[in-house]
Amino acid sequence: MAKHLKTARSQELRAEDDSKVREVVEGILNEVGKRGDDAVRELSEKFDNYSPNSFLLSEAEIEEAISKVAKQDLIDIKFAQAQVKNFAEHQKASLSDIEVETQPGVILGHKNIPVNSVGCYVPGGKYPMVASAHMSVVTAKVAGVKRVIASAPPQGGAPHPAIVAAMHMGGADEICCLGGVQAVAAMALGTASIASVDMLVGPGNAFVAEAKRQLYGRVGIDLFAGPTETLVIADDTVDAEMCATDLLGQAEHGLNSPAVLITNSEALAQDTLTEIDRILGILPTAEIAKVAWQDYGEVILCDSYDEMLEQAEFVASEHVQVMTDRDDWFLDNMTNYGALFLGQRTNVAYGDKVIGTNHTLPTKKAGRYTGGLWVGKFIKTHTYQKVTTDEASALMGEYCSRLCMLEGFVGHAEQANIRVRRFGGRNVPYGEAALAVDKS
């Protein structure tokens, strides 16, 4: 039976935290919905001490920001975006329109159509999440989205140069310097100065994730991507330093970032706990990582690989680092996760920043029912149908009429009956099911 060597903050306390976040977000969304730009400006002044003439950047402001980015940084951004674009293009190539004749004279098909407008949120907060611009803007443009507006909070009272560069290089049509709930609210609901979008994408803190949840329905969203989560699955083929590094490397994201170790080696578990204490003594971001580990860190000791799999499926973490003697076995058998990172040679940071897969991933167990952001999230699959012969229309009509009457839908049945009369030459009285098909 699995044994918890270290436990995390209880689900009850986490639920209380979520409740407080919901209340704050609801109030902000109501204000932006009622007062538009005025509310957005007040919120930006309150949370970011930032109130420019326009939150939308002009071409001159974009060029000025990019001019402040070091040459090597621009080269690195270009490299990362090329990886993301390449993988997204391969993913898009896997999506095909179809058209088939399912019965003589009956044509069914579907078309893959990009969403028309998307708002991409790029987190700022303590860390400027430059990579999030690649993941959302570049992928949306590969999908064929016509209008992409990207927004990120100010840093030091101004747009963050590297984020602006990444947004622009990724193909954003509009760039906005605005953060938090007010940013996603403005893009989703629209204001006098910011046109509304059809879909919101991008990760964020608990408040941004909750705002997307509350806005869902008025606009589409990619998924519920809240505070970063990481899970390390390891056995005695890996050492404690590697495990501790991968856990704390993600715990530094935020005070409420879960980091979990699942192992079948008690020696590795104990050594990892010791190693975490050592690294926290020298890690420059320990102020955040230490609190995250104390409140949201877990170590789960299992008896077998099957039990490790069972526990991992229950955790359903956003990021899952697998370092065992059977990494591909976990790949073949795991079903609940955001993304897998297989073997000691890869890690979550590669996926976060550069390797090409998307880092906007499901959190809070959402990996049970959805994957992460990818080019297909920006594409809607729409069906169509046409009937090309009288015989096919009459045949479908006869079946359809009877099935409609089975459910009591007389008006629906008449839609079928009129076509049986017109195209099949059958005199079906109004409101009566079509005659049985004559097979003789």
Secondary structure, DSSP 8 states (H G I E B T S, - for coil): --EEEE--S-HHHHHHHHHHHHHHHHHHHHHHHHHHHHHHHHHHHHHH----S-SB--HHHHHHHHHTS-HHHHHHHHHHHHHHHHHHHHHHHT---EEEEEETTEEEEEEEEE-SEEEEE---TTS--HHHHIIIIIHHHHHT-SEEEEEE--BTTB--HHHHHHHHHHT-SEEEE--HHHHHHHHHH--SSS---SEEE----HHHHHHHHHHBTTBEES----S--EEEEE-TTS-HHHHHHHHHHHHTT-TT--EEEEES-HHHHHHHHHHHHHHHTT-TTHHHHHHHHHHHEEEEE-SSHHHHHHHHHHH--SEEEEESS-HHHHHHH--S-SEEEESTT--HHHHHHTSSS------TTGGGT-----GGGGEEEEEEEEE-SHHHHHHHHHHHHHHHHHHT-HHHHHHHHHHHHHHH-----TTS--------
